[in-house]
Amino acid sequence: MSVLDHNAVDLNPRISEAEVGDYIALLKPRVMSLVIFTALVGMAMAPGHFHPVLAITSLLCIAVGAGASGALNMALEGDIDAKMSRTANRPIPRGRITRPEAMTFGMTLAFFSVMTLGILVNWIAGALLAFTIFFYVVIYTIVLKRWTAQNIVIGGAAGALPPVVAWAAVTGTVDVEPLLLFAIIFFWTPPHFWALALFRSDDYARAGIPMLPNVAGPDATRLQILLYTIVLIAVAAAPWALGYFDAIYGIVSLILGAGMLAFAINVYVRRERSQSLRATRKLFAFSILYLFALFAILLAEVVFRALAPMAGGA
């Protein structure tokens, strides 16, 4: 076969082997579910009436925008994912979807989610969603993740923005309350992901990702987890301390914070490898429960406030 013939064969489009499940996997559905939930809380907290159709539209756009970010992230990190046991089974490393297909899919979802939110709801929310996608894909995935151990700290801003986008969808503005939700997620992200990085440090080292345990060492990471957890507890109590929520939320946030602190201390003191792995896994698992429970009590209090006048009238 001549060189020309060989090039001609390479230029022929490959028939995709992807199934619906592969494209769903590109969206990172577990991450998307957390995004939807935190956005729902931000939307519920926002003052004023919001038409249910616009509310559903906004949540769908935020969810699709998060999925677009996940797809673009996977398209750009296919080489990394193939080297890590945690991610090797994703559609691109498995050869189910090509990088160009994932990029096209992600860009399409990003464009339509932003434009739909902007046109049907408001452009403040649309612009914030566009910035969220840009921050996650460009600032975190391309710039930070491969080059600095502070990737999770700075990049965590992208995951913390959905409640702000949802608030803006309702009000057309940004206020203190959604910024408090942003701060909670922002300070929750480092201990959550550094716990993962501690028991997956070999994975990250193999992929050449400068996660904190591989750059500063496990002991420094344990200290950072503990320090960020202390800050997180204070930040999580702020909605109560500033008078936006009642004592029930404050008490629950402190109880959950005590749990996070106990697990973080356990990670800090357990230095023997097998004990350390168990401690970090427990912290990682509890941190997910922590954030869900914290936002659940926020949502419950908002719903109770909305129902209280009707109950009183009855």
Backbone bond lengths (Angstrom), bond angles and torsions (degrees), N, CA, C in turn:
res aa  C-N    CA-C-N  psi(-1)  N-CA   C-N-CA  omega(-1)  CA-C   N-CA-C  phi
1 M - - - 1.470 - - 1.520 109.06 -
2 S 1.314 118.59 132.62 1.460 123.10 -179.39 1.524 110.22 -73.69
3 V 1.347 115.07 165.17 1.461 120.33 176.88 1.511 110.32 -60.21
4 L 1.339 117.05 -39.82 1.460 121.76 179.22 1.528 110.97 -61.58
5 D 1.380 114.05 -44.44 1.454 118.23 179.39 1.531 111.19 -63.77
6 H 1.336 115.23 -38.76 1.472 119.30 -179.64 1.519 110.98 -63.93
7 N 1.333 116.78 -44.35 1.462 120.97 177.90 1.517 111.06 -62.89
8 A 1.331 115.68 -37.15 1.457 119.70 179.80 1.519 111.08 -63.22
9 V 1.336 115.21 -38.64 1.466 119.12 178.08 1.525 110.06 -66.02
10 D 1.351 117.32 -41.32 1.457 120.92 -178.17 1.528 111.52 -64.29
11 L 1.341 115.80 -28.94 1.454 119.11 -176.87 1.520 112.56 -80.31
12 N 1.309 117.96 -13.20 1.460 119.90 179.69 1.523 109.89 -67.30
13 P 1.313 118.79 132.62 1.462 120.40 -179.52 1.525 111.46 -66.23
14 R 1.322 115.07 137.98 1.459 120.33 178.26 1.520 109.24 -84.96
15 I 1.319 116.21 137.50 1.456 120.11 176.17 1.524 108.38 -73.81
16 S 1.307 116.17 123.72 1.457 120.51 -176.82 1.526 110.87 -66.23
17 E 1.323 115.13 138.75 1.459 121.24 175.61 1.522 111.65 -95.05
18 A 1.309 116.63 2.75 1.460 120.41 -173.73 1.516 112.26 -68.69
19 E 1.316 114.26 142.13 1.450 121.79 172.68 1.527 108.47 -110.69
20 V 1.321 115.89 174.83 1.462 119.91 -178.01 1.522 110.85 -56.91
21 G 1.327 116.70 -40.58 1.455 120.66 -179.38 1.519 113.23 -60.84
22 D 1.343 116.67 -31.62 1.465 120.03 178.87 1.525 110.85 -68.33
23 Y 1.318 116.31 -40.43 1.463 119.37 178.46 1.522 111.45 -70.46
24 I 1.328 116.55 -34.14 1.460 119.42 175.24 1.531 110.19 -63.98
25 A 1.339 116.41 -39.80 1.468 120.40 178.65 1.522 111.40 -62.08
26 L 1.342 116.79 -34.00 1.467 120.33 177.89 1.525 112.07 -60.87
27 L 1.317 116.20 -27.70 1.459 120.82 -176.57 1.524 113.13 -77.07
28 K 1.334 117.63 -7.47 1.457 122.66 -174.93 1.536 110.04 52.92
29 P 1.326 117.46 67.34 1.473 120.85 -172.28 1.518 114.62 -59.07
30 R 1.338 118.54 -32.07 1.470 119.00 179.16 1.524 110.90 -67.39
31 V 1.330 116.24 -40.92 1.461 120.15 175.87 1.522 109.62 -66.08
32 M 1.327 116.44 -41.50 1.460 121.10 -179.34 1.526 110.98 -60.34
33 S 1.327 117.78 -39.71 1.465 120.28 -179.26 1.521 111.37 -62.47
34 L 1.344 116.81 -38.81 1.461 120.51 177.70 1.522 110.34 -68.33
35 V 1.322 116.94 -39.16 1.464 121.68 177.55 1.529 110.50 -60.57
36 I 1.327 116.23 -46.33 1.465 120.45 -179.60 1.522 110.38 -61.29
37 F 1.322 116.96 -43.17 1.459 120.25 -176.70 1.534 111.46 -66.42
38 T 1.324 117.24 -46.29 1.466 119.47 -179.93 1.529 110.71 -67.14
39 A 1.329 117.16 -34.46 1.465 120.17 176.33 1.521 110.69 -66.40
40 L 1.333 116.70 -39.92 1.462 121.06 178.27 1.524 110.48 -59.20
41 V 1.329 117.01 -41.49 1.464 120.64 179.10 1.528 110.21 -64.81
42 G 1.330 116.97 -44.04 1.462 119.97 177.36 1.516 111.67 -60.36
43 M 1.316 116.98 -39.81 1.470 121.78 179.09 1.527 110.57 -67.94
44 A 1.332 117.55 -42.55 1.463 121.15 -178.80 1.527 111.50 -65.45
45 M 1.329 116.87 -33.47 1.455 121.05 -179.65 1.526 113.00 -73.19
46 A 1.312 117.23 -24.11 1.461 121.43 -174.91 1.528 111.53 -64.73
47 P 1.321 117.75 139.51 1.468 120.49 -178.80 1.532 111.54 -75.63
48 G 1.311 115.47 158.54 1.451 120.89 175.66 1.525 112.83 91.72
49 H 1.334 114.01 168.74 1.464 120.53 179.87 1.524 109.81 -87.95
50 F 1.311 116.26 139.23 1.460 122.15 178.89 1.518 107.58 -130.61
51 H 1.308 116.94 122.99 1.467 121.07 -176.97 1.531 109.61 -59.59
52 P 1.333 117.13 135.16 1.478 119.72 -178.13 1.524 113.94 -55.17
53 V 1.334 117.23 -36.29 1.471 119.79 179.66 1.525 110.52 -64.61
54 L 1.349 116.01 -41.73 1.467 119.84 178.23 1.529 110.83 -68.59
55 A 1.328 116.15 -34.80 1.466 119.58 178.23 1.523 110.60 -63.87
56 I 1.331 116.60 -47.55 1.464 120.56 178.89 1.523 110.91 -63.43
57 T 1.342 115.89 -41.76 1.469 120.01 178.13 1.522 111.12 -59.69
58 S 1.334 115.45 -43.95 1.465 119.94 -178.69 1.525 111.42 -63.55
59 L 1.332 116.58 -45.13 1.463 120.12 -179.93 1.528 111.17 -64.55
60 L 1.339 116.22 -39.11 1.464 119.43 177.93 1.526 110.70 -63.87
61 C 1.327 116.72 -42.74 1.468 119.96 179.75 1.518 111.22 -64.19
62 I 1.336 116.52 -41.83 1.465 119.91 178.23 1.524 110.28 -64.36
63 A 1.340 116.53 -41.06 1.468 120.70 178.57 1.521 110.98 -63.83
64 V 1.333 116.78 -46.09 1.467 120.90 -179.73 1.532 110.32 -65.59
65 G 1.341 116.50 -37.95 1.463 119.61 176.20 1.520 111.85 -62.00
66 A 1.339 115.92 -40.24 1.469 119.82 176.07 1.521 110.48 -64.53
67 G 1.337 116.40 -41.05 1.465 119.92 177.33 1.510 112.05 -63.63
68 A 1.330 116.49 -38.98 1.464 120.59 177.15 1.526 110.73 -61.51
69 S 1.330 115.78 -42.14 1.469 119.96 177.68 1.524 110.85 -60.88
70 G 1.342 115.96 -42.47 1.460 119.83 178.85 1.511 112.43 -63.04
71 A 1.346 116.49 -42.80 1.465 120.50 -179.76 1.524 111.48 -64.69
72 L 1.333 116.41 -43.01 1.465 120.27 179.67 1.521 110.69 -68.02
73 N 1.327 116.88 -37.26 1.454 121.19 176.28 1.518 111.13 -60.82
74 M 1.336 117.07 -44.91 1.465 120.35 179.03 1.523 111.65 -66.90
75 A 1.332 116.64 -36.65 1.460 119.62 178.64 1.522 111.37 -63.00
76 L 1.323 116.02 -37.61 1.461 120.58 -178.12 1.530 113.04 -82.95
77 E 1.332 117.08 -17.70 1.461 120.64 -175.68 1.526 112.85 -115.97
78 G 1.321 117.30 22.81 1.452 119.54 179.52 1.518 112.98 -57.68
79 D 1.319 117.28 -36.99 1.466 121.14 179.55 1.526 111.22 -67.70
80 I 1.329 116.16 -38.09 1.464 120.56 178.65 1.525 110.44 -69.92
81 D 1.329 115.89 -46.73 1.466 120.58 -177.23 1.524 111.51 -58.67
82 A 1.335 117.06 -34.82 1.465 120.46 -178.07 1.528 112.05 -66.90
83 K 1.333 117.66 -21.47 1.458 121.57 -177.03 1.525 113.43 -94.28
84 M 1.333 117.02 -8.66 1.456 120.67 -175.01 1.527 110.28 -111.23
85 S 1.319 116.42 131.13 1.459 119.88 -178.01 1.523 111.77 -62.60
86 R 1.335 117.24 -31.88 1.462 121.41 -178.80 1.521 112.41 -67.06
87 T 1.340 116.83 -27.57 1.470 120.92 -173.16 1.524 113.82 -120.50
88 A 1.330 117.33 0.59 1.469 120.11 -174.26 1.521 113.13 -65.49
89 N 1.324 116.59 -18.79 1.460 119.98 -177.92 1.527 112.74 -93.50
90 R 1.320 117.09 8.94 1.458 120.43 177.30 1.537 109.96 -70.34
91 P 1.330 117.97 160.75 1.477 120.67 -171.85 1.526 115.03 -57.84
92 I 1.332 118.38 -38.25 1.471 119.56 -176.92 1.531 111.67 -72.33
93 P 1.344 120.37 -50.11 1.472 118.77 176.53 1.525 113.30 -58.23
94 R 1.336 117.27 -32.34 1.465 120.75 179.46 1.523 112.23 -76.89
95 G 1.320 117.82 -9.80 1.457 120.88 -179.78 1.513 113.97 81.80
96 R 1.321 117.18 13.18 1.462 120.80 179.34 1.524 111.58 -76.65
97 I 1.317 115.52 -34.19 1.458 122.05 -179.79 1.523 108.16 -133.41
98 T 1.323 117.19 138.33 1.461 120.58 177.94 1.520 109.96 -85.48
99 R 1.311 115.63 161.72 1.469 119.98 177.50 1.529 112.34 -58.88
100 P 1.348 118.69 -46.47 1.473 118.13 178.31 1.527 112.74 -59.38
101 E 1.315 117.24 -37.85 1.468 120.01 177.70 1.521 110.98 -63.93
102 A 1.321 115.98 -43.38 1.461 119.75 179.63 1.524 111.21 -66.53
103 M 1.339 116.56 -39.45 1.464 120.24 178.17 1.519 110.87 -63.21
104 T 1.333 116.55 -44.81 1.466 120.42 179.50 1.517 110.78 -63.15
105 F 1.311 116.04 -43.80 1.459 121.56 178.70 1.529 110.68 -60.09
106 G 1.340 116.42 -48.80 1.456 121.04 -178.52 1.510 112.98 -65.34
107 M 1.329 117.71 -43.35 1.464 121.07 179.72 1.522 111.16 -64.58
108 T 1.326 116.74 -38.90 1.464 120.78 178.66 1.520 110.91 -63.40
109 L 1.325 115.99 -47.06 1.463 119.90 178.82 1.524 111.06 -63.34
110 A 1.326 116.97 -41.37 1.463 120.46 -179.79 1.524 110.61 -61.80
111 F 1.332 117.03 -46.50 1.468 121.42 -178.42 1.528 110.77 -60.99
112 F 1.317 117.21 -50.16 1.458 119.87 -175.24 1.529 112.36 -71.29
113 S 1.329 118.37 -33.08 1.465 119.48 178.41 1.523 110.77 -67.28
114 V 1.321 116.72 -43.63 1.466 120.60 -179.97 1.524 111.11 -67.64
115 M 1.329 117.06 -47.16 1.464 120.72 -178.25 1.526 111.23 -65.33
116 T 1.315 117.38 -40.59 1.471 120.23 179.40 1.523 110.82 -64.24
117 L 1.327 116.75 -44.96 1.463 120.37 179.37 1.527 110.68 -63.90
118 G 1.325 116.13 -42.43 1.461 119.72 -179.06 1.521 112.72 -66.10
119 I 1.326 117.04 -45.93 1.464 121.39 -175.82 1.525 111.80 -73.82
120 L 1.313 117.76 -45.78 1.460 120.74 -173.83 1.529 113.79 -85.58
121 V 1.325 117.87 -24.68 1.472 120.11 -176.82 1.536 109.92 -113.72
122 N 1.322 117.56 -82.40 1.470 120.53 171.83 1.522 109.60 -164.08
123 W 1.316 115.75 158.55 1.458 120.24 -172.32 1.528 113.30 -80.26
124 I 1.336 117.38 -17.52 1.466 118.73 173.52 1.527 109.26 -64.82
125 A 1.329 115.30 -48.20 1.462 119.57 178.03 1.523 110.76 -64.32
126 G 1.337 117.28 -40.96 1.461 121.18 178.66 1.522 111.93 -61.07
127 A 1.339 116.05 -42.78 1.467 120.33 179.55 1.525 111.00 -66.30
128 L 1.338 116.52 -39.94 1.471 119.52 178.37 1.519 111.43 -65.45
129 L 1.339 116.76 -37.87 1.465 119.57 177.09 1.524 110.32 -65.62
130 A 1.324 116.94 -42.56 1.467 120.59 177.78 1.525 110.68 -60.64
131 F 1.338 116.36 -42.29 1.467 120.51 178.79 1.518 111.01 -64.53
132 T 1.348 116.91 -38.96 1.463 120.78 178.61 1.519 111.18 -60.75
133 I 1.335 115.99 -46.59 1.469 120.40 178.77 1.525 110.52 -63.03
134 F 1.335 116.37 -45.96 1.468 121.34 179.31 1.532 110.77 -59.32
135 F 1.330 116.21 -44.57 1.461 119.80 -177.13 1.526 110.89 -63.33
136 Y 1.337 116.30 -43.66 1.458 119.64 -178.13 1.524 111.91 -68.41
137 V 1.321 116.45 -42.64 1.465 120.56 -174.18 1.523 111.43 -79.11
138 V 1.319 116.92 -47.72 1.462 120.55 -173.74 1.530 111.95 -89.03
139 I 1.335 116.35 -56.75 1.466 119.50 -174.67 1.530 111.35 -68.36
140 Y 1.341 116.82 -47.66 1.467 119.12 -177.92 1.521 112.55 -80.01
141 T 1.361 116.59 -58.20 1.462 120.00 -172.20 1.518 112.69 -66.79
142 I 1.333 117.42 -47.80 1.468 121.00 -174.26 1.526 112.05 -84.40
143 V 1.338 116.85 -45.77 1.470 119.66 -170.97 1.529 111.86 -89.35
144 L 1.326 117.76 -51.67 1.459 120.02 -168.12 1.527 114.65 -84.81
145 K 1.316 117.29 -45.99 1.467 120.44 -166.17 1.513 113.33 -60.10
146 R 1.323 116.78 -38.98 1.468 119.82 -176.40 1.523 113.05 -88.75
147 W 1.357 117.71 -6.57 1.457 118.55 -168.64 1.522 115.49 -123.73
148 T 1.321 118.98 -16.41 1.466 118.41 -176.99 1.522 111.43 -145.30
149 A 1.327 115.28 145.33 1.458 120.97 177.66 1.525 111.88 -72.14
150 Q 1.330 116.86 -10.74 1.464 121.42 176.43 1.521 111.46 -89.09
151 N 1.331 117.27 16.11 1.467 121.24 -177.45 1.523 112.02 -56.57
152 I 1.326 116.68 -44.22 1.458 120.63 -177.58 1.521 111.32 -69.77
153 V 1.333 116.86 -38.28 1.465 120.70 -177.39 1.527 110.50 -63.03
154 I 1.325 115.91 -54.14 1.468 119.97 -177.63 1.519 110.31 -74.04
155 G 1.327 115.88 -44.83 1.455 120.08 -177.78 1.513 113.72 -64.85
156 G 1.334 116.73 -19.24 1.454 120.11 178.68 1.510 113.82 -61.31
157 A 1.330 116.87 -18.00 1.464 120.24 178.97 1.526 111.61 -60.08
158 A 1.334 116.81 -34.75 1.467 119.71 -179.19 1.522 111.24 -63.40
159 G 1.317 116.95 -44.18 1.458 120.55 179.73 1.515 113.27 -71.75
160 A 1.342 116.89 -16.81 1.461 120.76 -178.64 1.531 113.08 -91.18
161 L 1.323 118.03 -8.32 1.459 121.27 -173.95 1.533 116.58 -82.27
162 P 1.346 121.22 -24.31 1.471 119.52 -177.04 1.524 116.02 -51.19
163 P 1.357 121.36 -41.36 1.466 118.50 177.11 1.531 112.66 -63.43
164 V 1.325 116.28 -31.89 1.464 120.57 178.16 1.521 109.89 -68.79
165 V 1.336 116.69 -42.60 1.466 121.02 177.50 1.524 109.74 -61.01
166 A 1.324 117.31 -43.38 1.463 121.58 -178.64 1.520 111.20 -65.25
167 W 1.321 116.85 -42.64 1.476 120.63 177.03 1.524 109.80 -60.15
168 A 1.322 116.30 -45.28 1.461 120.63 179.83 1.521 111.67 -63.85
169 A 1.329 117.28 -31.76 1.461 120.24 177.29 1.519 110.94 -61.69
170 V 1.326 116.77 -36.57 1.468 121.35 -179.23 1.520 111.64 -79.65
171 T 1.323 116.53 -44.83 1.466 121.01 -168.88 1.523 114.38 -103.89
172 G 1.325 117.12 -21.81 1.462 120.01 -173.75 1.513 113.15 76.35
173 T 1.335 116.97 9.23 1.467 122.07 -179.02 1.529 109.49 -138.52
174 V 1.329 115.25 177.64 1.464 122.06 172.93 1.519 107.29 -125.28
175 D 1.335 116.71 134.53 1.464 121.04 -176.52 1.530 109.89 -131.02
176 V 1.334 115.10 -173.98 1.463 120.50 -175.60 1.521 111.71 -65.16
177 E 1.350 117.23 -42.99 1.465 120.10 -174.53 1.532 113.30 -57.18
178 P 1.344 119.43 -50.11 1.471 117.36 178.42 1.519 113.25 -66.46
179 L 1.324 116.57 -27.85 1.467 119.16 177.21 1.527 110.79 -69.00
180 L 1.339 116.84 -30.55 1.465 119.39 174.24 1.528 110.84 -66.42
181 L 1.336 116.06 -41.05 1.468 119.36 175.85 1.525 110.36 -62.92
182 F 1.328 115.97 -41.67 1.468 120.96 175.89 1.528 110.11 -56.15
183 A 1.333 116.54 -46.66 1.466 120.76 -176.92 1.525 111.52 -64.29
184 I 1.332 116.56 -38.91 1.467 119.45 179.41 1.528 110.37 -60.51
185 I 1.335 116.26 -50.10 1.472 119.67 -179.02 1.523 110.50 -66.02
186 F 1.323 116.84 -38.41 1.467 121.25 -178.21 1.531 111.20 -61.07
187 F 1.336 117.20 -44.94 1.468 120.06 -178.27 1.528 111.89 -82.39
188 W 1.328 117.13 -17.19 1.465 120.60 174.00 1.527 111.63 -74.30
189 T 1.322 117.02 -31.60 1.466 121.73 -172.46 1.527 113.87 -60.71
190 P 1.343 120.85 -48.33 1.475 118.86 -178.08 1.523 114.77 -59.59
191 P 1.353 120.27 -50.79 1.477 116.30 179.12 1.521 112.93 -64.00
192 H 1.322 117.22 -32.52 1.463 120.40 178.69 1.525 110.84 -63.75
193 F 1.329 116.77 -52.90 1.465 120.05 -174.94 1.519 113.13 -80.13
194 W 1.327 118.67 -27.99 1.462 118.81 175.98 1.521 111.03 -71.07
195 A 1.339 117.16 -29.42 1.467 119.11 172.45 1.529 109.69 -62.70
196 L 1.338 116.18 -43.84 1.466 120.52 175.64 1.527 110.47 -61.20
197 A 1.332 116.24 -43.69 1.468 120.47 -177.77 1.523 111.86 -64.26
198 L 1.328 117.67 -30.78 1.460 119.78 179.53 1.520 112.05 -67.27
199 F 1.340 117.41 -43.73 1.470 117.11 -179.38 1.523 112.53 -90.71
200 R 1.342 117.10 -1.20 1.456 121.36 173.32 1.529 111.26 -119.26
201 S 1.316 117.35 23.67 1.467 120.88 -174.22 1.530 112.04 -61.36
202 D 1.334 117.68 -34.88 1.469 120.36 178.39 1.527 110.87 -63.78
203 D 1.318 115.46 -39.92 1.465 120.80 177.11 1.521 111.24 -58.61
204 Y 1.323 115.70 -50.25 1.462 120.53 -177.53 1.532 111.16 -66.67
205 A 1.325 116.78 -37.00 1.461 120.08 177.74 1.521 110.73 -64.06
206 R 1.337 116.71 -41.95 1.461 121.34 179.39 1.531 111.47 -63.41
207 A 1.331 115.63 -34.15 1.468 120.30 -179.50 1.521 112.58 -85.98
208 G 1.343 117.21 -8.17 1.462 120.26 179.25 1.514 113.85 75.92
209 I 1.341 117.17 25.33 1.455 121.40 179.18 1.528 108.71 -91.86
210 P 1.343 118.01 125.67 1.467 120.35 -175.93 1.525 113.30 -79.94
211 M 1.336 116.23 63.01 1.457 119.29 175.06 1.524 109.35 -70.96
212 L 1.316 116.22 154.40 1.463 121.37 -172.17 1.530 113.94 -54.07
213 P 1.349 120.22 -42.75 1.469 118.37 179.39 1.518 113.51 -60.95
214 N 1.340 117.66 -30.95 1.459 121.07 -178.90 1.525 112.76 -83.76
215 V 1.330 116.65 -18.32 1.466 120.67 -178.13 1.534 111.04 -100.67
216 A 1.329 116.06 -51.83 1.464 120.47 -177.01 1.519 113.06 -96.75
217 G 1.333 116.79 -15.77 1.452 120.77 179.91 1.529 112.12 100.98
218 P 1.336 117.27 158.12 1.474 121.62 -178.07 1.526 113.79 -61.14
219 D 1.329 117.19 -39.46 1.468 119.39 -176.41 1.526 110.98 -65.93
220 A 1.319 117.25 -43.26 1.462 120.48 177.88 1.523 110.59 -63.94
221 T 1.328 116.35 -36.20 1.468 120.51 178.42 1.515 110.51 -65.90
222 R 1.337 117.09 -42.80 1.467 120.25 178.31 1.532 111.24 -59.25
223 L 1.338 116.08 -40.41 1.462 119.97 178.99 1.526 110.51 -65.53
224 Q 1.323 117.06 -43.06 1.459 120.75 179.50 1.534 110.97 -63.56
225 I 1.319 116.76 -39.86 1.467 120.58 176.71 1.527 110.16 -58.90
226 L 1.325 116.17 -45.30 1.458 120.40 -179.42 1.531 111.27 -63.86
227 L 1.325 117.10 -44.96 1.465 121.01 -178.28 1.529 111.31 -65.13
228 Y 1.337 116.62 -44.46 1.464 119.39 179.25 1.530 111.29 -66.07
229 T 1.315 117.27 -33.45 1.458 120.42 177.91 1.522 110.82 -64.74
230 I 1.315 117.39 -40.74 1.471 121.21 177.76 1.527 110.14 -62.12
231 V 1.325 116.02 -44.80 1.469 119.71 178.04 1.525 110.28 -63.65
232 L 1.333 116.57 -41.04 1.466 121.33 179.95 1.523 111.19 -58.71
233 I 1.317 117.60 -42.63 1.467 121.00 -179.39 1.524 110.41 -60.23
234 A 1.335 116.08 -43.28 1.465 120.33 179.32 1.524 111.04 -66.29
235 V 1.321 116.85 -43.73 1.463 120.79 -179.35 1.525 110.72 -65.35
236 A 1.337 117.02 -40.46 1.460 120.80 -179.49 1.522 111.97 -64.97
237 A 1.322 117.32 -27.93 1.469 120.80 178.38 1.525 112.31 -82.20
238 A 1.323 117.37 -11.68 1.466 121.05 -175.25 1.527 114.33 -59.05
239 P 1.344 120.73 -41.64 1.473 118.58 178.45 1.525 113.13 -57.07
240 W 1.337 117.10 -32.19 1.463 121.42 175.73 1.523 110.50 -77.79
241 A 1.337 117.12 -47.69 1.461 121.11 -177.26 1.529 111.93 -61.43
242 L 1.330 116.93 -32.52 1.468 121.01 -179.35 1.523 112.57 -88.09
243 G 1.316 116.55 -0.03 1.455 120.11 173.70 1.515 115.93 88.08
244 Y 1.318 117.95 9.91 1.467 119.77 179.35 1.527 112.07 -80.96
245 F 1.335 116.73 -24.94 1.461 121.23 179.60 1.522 109.66 -134.79
246 D 1.341 115.25 160.70 1.459 121.13 -173.77 1.526 111.83 -82.09
247 A 1.352 113.32 -179.98 1.461 120.06 -176.09 1.526 112.59 -64.09
248 I 1.335 117.51 -27.75 1.464 119.64 179.66 1.521 109.99 -59.18
249 Y 1.341 115.70 -46.94 1.465 118.30 177.23 1.530 110.84 -62.30
250 G 1.332 116.50 -43.51 1.454 119.79 -178.68 1.515 112.49 -59.28
251 I 1.343 116.28 -44.13 1.472 120.62 -179.83 1.527 110.65 -65.32
252 V 1.342 116.07 -45.09 1.473 119.45 179.64 1.521 110.67 -62.59
253 S 1.337 116.90 -42.63 1.466 119.83 -179.28 1.529 110.82 -62.45
254 L 1.331 117.35 -37.37 1.465 120.36 179.63 1.531 111.15 -72.07
255 I 1.342 116.82 -37.14 1.471 119.61 176.87 1.531 110.22 -64.17
256 L 1.342 115.63 -47.35 1.464 119.15 177.67 1.528 110.89 -63.17
257 G 1.329 115.50 -38.68 1.462 119.52 178.10 1.518 111.94 -63.14
258 A 1.339 116.28 -37.77 1.468 119.65 177.15 1.523 110.35 -62.89
259 G 1.339 116.22 -37.61 1.463 119.33 176.15 1.514 111.98 -64.09
260 M 1.345 116.47 -45.81 1.475 120.31 177.56 1.523 110.70 -59.42
261 L 1.338 115.93 -42.83 1.459 119.63 -178.58 1.516 111.22 -65.13
262 A 1.333 116.64 -40.18 1.464 119.87 179.23 1.528 111.04 -61.84
263 F 1.334 116.37 -43.31 1.462 119.74 178.69 1.533 110.89 -68.05
264 A 1.334 117.41 -37.56 1.466 120.57 179.27 1.528 110.81 -66.60
265 I 1.327 116.86 -40.39 1.470 120.59 176.72 1.514 109.90 -63.67
266 N 1.334 116.39 -40.95 1.459 120.38 178.51 1.527 111.04 -60.62
267 V 1.335 116.43 -40.57 1.464 120.49 176.09 1.523 110.42 -63.87
268 Y 1.330 115.97 -39.07 1.469 120.40 -177.23 1.528 112.39 -67.05
269 V 1.336 117.12 -37.38 1.471 119.37 -174.51 1.524 112.96 -91.37
270 R 1.344 117.34 -21.10 1.467 119.89 -178.71 1.530 109.14 -86.75
271 R 1.321 116.59 100.83 1.465 120.30 -176.15 1.530 112.63 -103.30
272 E 1.340 117.85 -22.73 1.463 120.14 177.52 1.528 108.86 -66.07
273 R 1.336 117.57 139.13 1.457 122.03 -166.07 1.528 114.03 -54.96
274 S 1.317 118.10 -51.91 1.462 119.97 -175.82 1.528 110.77 -65.39
275 Q 1.349 116.48 -40.90 1.459 119.69 177.54 1.520 111.37 -66.99
276 S 1.329 116.18 -37.99 1.464 121.11 179.59 1.521 111.35 -63.90
277 L 1.332 116.49 -41.33 1.461 120.09 179.72 1.526 111.03 -62.95
278 R 1.323 116.26 -42.64 1.466 119.96 178.60 1.528 110.99 -64.59
279 A 1.329 115.67 -41.89 1.464 119.79 -177.96 1.526 111.60 -65.58
280 T 1.334 116.80 -42.47 1.466 119.32 -178.96 1.521 111.63 -69.67
281 R 1.321 117.17 -36.75 1.468 120.13 176.81 1.528 110.81 -63.39
282 K 1.325 116.44 -40.65 1.466 120.23 179.46 1.523 110.69 -65.73
283 L 1.340 116.98 -41.73 1.460 120.07 178.03 1.525 110.66 -63.41
284 F 1.316 116.77 -44.37 1.467 120.86 179.29 1.526 110.97 -58.51
285 A 1.335 116.39 -46.59 1.468 120.32 -179.38 1.524 111.19 -65.89
286 F 1.333 117.08 -43.24 1.463 119.52 -177.93 1.527 111.02 -68.50
287 S 1.317 117.48 -33.08 1.468 119.66 -178.60 1.521 111.36 -61.85
288 I 1.324 117.51 -34.18 1.466 120.98 176.70 1.525 109.78 -65.90
289 L 1.336 115.70 -47.10 1.462 120.81 177.08 1.528 110.14 -60.70
290 Y 1.316 117.07 -40.73 1.469 122.15 -179.38 1.518 111.33 -57.07
291 L 1.323 117.05 -52.30 1.463 119.66 -176.49 1.524 111.20 -66.20
292 F 1.332 116.20 -41.59 1.458 119.55 179.03 1.533 110.63 -62.07
293 A 1.323 117.10 -46.45 1.464 120.74 -178.26 1.519 111.39 -65.47
294 L 1.324 116.93 -39.34 1.463 121.22 -179.51 1.529 110.39 -62.72
295 F 1.316 117.00 -45.97 1.460 120.21 -179.87 1.524 110.97 -73.54
296 A 1.337 117.13 -28.66 1.461 120.20 177.42 1.520 110.72 -65.48
297 I 1.329 117.94 -40.45 1.461 119.82 179.82 1.521 110.26 -71.18
298 L 1.325 117.66 -33.23 1.466 120.34 173.44 1.527 110.64 -60.97
299 L 1.336 115.24 -46.77 1.463 120.02 179.73 1.522 110.85 -64.07
300 A 1.320 116.80 -41.98 1.469 120.45 -179.67 1.520 111.00 -61.80
301 E 1.317 116.94 -39.92 1.469 119.45 180.00 1.521 111.40 -68.48
302 V 1.324 116.72 -37.29 1.469 120.17 176.98 1.524 110.35 -63.85
303 V 1.321 116.56 -44.72 1.469 120.86 178.96 1.522 110.50 -63.70
304 F 1.325 117.65 -41.22 1.473 121.22 179.49 1.523 110.30 -62.21
305 R 1.324 116.66 -42.45 1.471 119.57 178.69 1.524 111.18 -61.97
306 A 1.336 115.76 -38.35 1.459 119.29 -178.82 1.526 111.37 -69.71
307 L 1.334 117.26 -34.28 1.462 121.11 -176.99 1.519 113.07 -85.44
308 A 1.329 117.65 -22.23 1.466 121.47 -175.23 1.527 112.80 -58.43
309 P 1.346 120.74 -46.03 1.463 119.30 179.26 1.525 112.92 -61.28
310 M 1.353 116.50 -37.58 1.462 119.64 179.25 1.517 111.18 -66.76
311 A 1.341 115.78 -38.63 1.458 119.50 177.95 1.526 111.07 -66.01
312 G 1.340 115.62 -37.99 1.457 120.42 179.00 1.511 111.34 -66.98
313 G 1.350 115.28 -38.42 1.472 119.88 179.15 1.507 112.20 -67.06
314 A 1.336 116.19 -33.13 1.449 120.14 179.22 1.523 111.26 -69.33
